Amino acid sequence: MGVTWELDFYSRPLLDDEEKKVWEVLICESPQSVQQSPGDLFRYSQYCPSATVNSVWLRQAIEAAIAEAGQVPQKIRFFRRQMNNMISKACEEAAIPPAPSRRTYVLEQWLGDRLENFYPQQPGYDPKLASSTSVQYPELNAIALPDAVRGDRGDQWALVSLAAADFNDLPDWEISFGESFPLSPYNLSSDCRIPGLILFSPRALPFAAWLSGLELGYLQYNTDPRPIMRLETGASDSWIVANVTDKTSEQEARGFEQAKKLAQGIHFLAIQASPDSEAFAGFWLLQETGQC
């Protein structure tokens, strides 16, 4: 399997000698496994003069990162919607598919660390500019999943949880489609409960295959205008994955959100053919992050 990169290209809370904003590209590798060491993930950073903020410079930076990494990523994820045109053009000119995504967990963690610990130590740091780097995603109406992938049985789902230590065995589970990331950077206790949603479908495998083509971000319980479990994908897409229709389910959904907060936003989505199945057609480790 080829590697996936995460990229951010934006101004930082730094000013150059002419009092102009300093821009920077950050590129890092998306992890593929819970067993992957975060220290082994590729990272690349480069400042960009404000006069040369364009897709040509960014393409050259991507090519420089490729030369340093010694490999070409299969796609490049990015979360900053206002930079969509420039980033997409640079990626396409470098012959790499761009992927607007909220699955940029490592990048956002890295950027958050730089905002707190790195940029304040740099020449030209201006704390008033720090808030200008944040991103707020629009709250769009969630839409129903296609009937072709869900089948005709209606909602069949369960909210469950696993201990953080259980994920040590995740590479041994039978999973057809999915993606995960290391839990070690979060210092979760071994008995910390990681909440999750399991969807049951007679078309589990094609359902999981279809979901694998999306950029899965995170799950969220919403009550407006009605109680649902929604799945956020891409840069702004949202899907209704479960209708919460009774008091018991509502209580479980609220418990899901509480457990998610205690687990630093980490949770999972799974797809199985039935509650009796031991295999997963799909299993994705997810995280609802802050928006850097």
N, C-alpha and C positions, 0 to 999 in steps of 0.2 A: 504494500500500500504506500502510495506517495505521501509526502508531507504536506501539511496545510500551514499557511502563514497567517498571522494577524498583523494588521498595519494601521497606524494612525499618522496622519500628516496634518499638522495644525500649528497655530502659534502657541508659544509657551509664555509663562509669566516672566519673560526676560526682555530687556531692551538693549539694543546695540549702542555703539558710540554716537549714532545719529538719532537716538531716542525712537528708533523704529522697532516694532515687534520682531523677535527672533522666532523663526519657524523651525520645526524639527520633524523628521520622519523617525518613527519607531517601528521596528519589525521584529516579531518573535514567532516562534514555532508553536502551533497548537499541539498539546499533548494528545496521545492516542490511547494511553492505558493508565490505569490506576497505579501500575508498578513503575511507570516512567519517572526517572529522577528529574525534578524541576531544573536542577543545575546542568542537565545535559541538553536542555532545549536551546536552540539557536536564538541569539538576540543580536540586533543591529540597530545602531542609532547614528544619525547624522544631522547636524544643523544645516539649515537652508537660509541663505541671504534673502531678505524680504523682497529684493528686486528680481529674484529668479523663482518666485513661487508659481510654478506652472507644471503641467503634465510632463513636459520634456525633462525638467530637472528630476521629477519624481521617478520617471521611467529609468533614468540613469542611476538613481539611488537604488532602485529595485535590482537593476543589473549588477551593481556593485555588491549588493547583499548576496545575490546568487553566486557571484564569483567567490565571495568569502565563505559561503556555506558549502560550496561545491556541489550543489544540487538545485534543481528547479522545483518550486512547489507546484502542486496540482491545482491549487486555487489560493486566492488571498482574500481573507475576511477583513471587513472594516465596518465599524459601527457608526461613524460620523456621517450622518445623512447629508449635511450641508456641503460635504466634500465629495458627494457621489460622482458628479461628472468628471472632476479632475482625477480622482483615484481610479475610476473605471477606465478612463481613457489611457492612463499610464499603464495599468495592468494589461489592457488589451494590446497596447503597442509593444509590450514586453511578451506578448503571446501567452499570458496567464489569465485564466478566468477570474473576474472580480466577483466577490460574494458579499453583498450587504448583509450584515449579520449582527445579532446580539449574543452570539456565542464567541465572544472575544474575552473570555475570562482571564487568561494569563496577561493579555495586553492591558486590560483595565487595572489589574492588580499591580502591574509594573508601573503604569502611568500614575496610579495613586501613590505609590511609594516615591516616585520621582517628585511629585508635587509636594510631598511632605518632607522628604529628606535630601533630595538632590538639587532641585532648582533654587531653594532658598540659600544654598551655599555658593551659587554661581554669580559672577559679575553681572550687574544690570538687573538683578531680581527685583520685581515690583509686585508685592503681595496683592495690590488692587487688581492685578490682571489674572490672578489665580482662578477666580470664579468664572472668567470668560471661557475657560477651556471645557466647562461641563456641557453635557448633552442631556436634553430631556426628550424622551420619546413620546410621540403623540398617543393619546388614548383613543384608539379607533374601535368601532363596533366589531365584535367577534362574529364570524360567520360559521355556518355549519360545515362540517367535513363532508366531502363528496360521498354520496350513497354508494358509489362504486367501490370505495375502499372500506367502508364500514359494514356493508351488508345490510340486511333487512330485519335484524333482530332488535333494533333500537339500542338504547344505552345499557351496556353491561360493563360494570367497572367496580373497582374496589380501591379504597385508600388504605395503605399499609405503611409499615416502617421497618427498617432494618438497622441493626447496630453498625456503627462505623467500621468495626472490626470485621464484619461480614464481607465487606468489599475487598478484603485481602484475597479472597478466593474468586473474585469476579472473572479473572482470565480463564478459569476452569469451567465457567458456566456455559451452557449451550445457547449461544446467541447468534442469530442470523444477521441482524443489522443493529448497529449501535455505535456509541462513542462514549468515552469516559475521560477522566483526568485524575491526576494524583491528589489524594486528600492530605498528604503529609504537610503541605505548606499551611494548612488551616489549624493544625494542632488540636484536632478534635479528640475528645476522650474516646477510648475504645467502645464504651457503651453509649455514646451519643446516638440518639435515634435520628436516622435519615429518613424523612417521609417520602412517600412515592405514590403514584397513581398507576394502577394496572388496568389497561383496557382489554376486554375480551372480545374477540371477533372470529367468526367462522372463516373470514378471509384475512387471518392474522398475518400471513407472509406477504401478500401483496400490499396490505395496509402498512406494514413496517417498511417495505421497499419504497412505497410512496413517501412516507414520512422522512426516510433517509435522504430524499432529494431536497428537503427543506433545510434551512438553517435553524435548528431547534435552539431556542433561547431559554425559556423557562415557563413553568406552570404557575397559574395564579387563580385564587378563588375570588370571584367578583359577585356582588349582589345587585348591581345596578345595570340594566333595569330589572333583571331577575337573577336568581342564584345559578351560577354556572362555574365549571372549571374551564379555564381558557388556556390555550397554548400559544405563546408568543413566538413567532418565527420571523426569519429574515430581518429587515430593518424596521418593519412596521405592520406586518401581517399578524392577525389574531384569529384563532379557531376555537369553536366550542367543541370541547372533547367530552364533556359530560354535563348533563342537566341535573342540578341538585334540587330534588323535588319533595323532600320530606324533612322533618325535624332532625331525625337521626343523621341523615346525610349532611345536613347543614352543620350539625355539631362536629361531625368528623372533618368537614372541610375547614372549619375554623381551627380545629386541632392541627390540621395539616399546615396551615399558615403559621401557627405558633411554633410548631416543631421546626419549620423551615427557618424561622428567625434564629432559633437556638442553634441551628446547624450552619449558621453564617450564610443562609440562602441556598444551601446545597439540598438537592432533592433528586428524584428520578422519575422517569416515565418508562413504563414497560408495556409490551403487547404480548398477549398469549392467546392461543386458540380457545382455551377454556380454563376454568379455575383448577382443573385437575392436571393440567399440563405442567411438566417439569422443565420444559424448554421455553426459551424466549424467542419469539419471532423478531422482537425489537427490544433493546434496552439502552436508554440514554441517561447518563448522569448529567444533571443540569444544575445551574446556579442562577438565582436572581441577584444580580450585582447592583452596586451603586453605579451611577452613570457619570464616569469621569469626563 
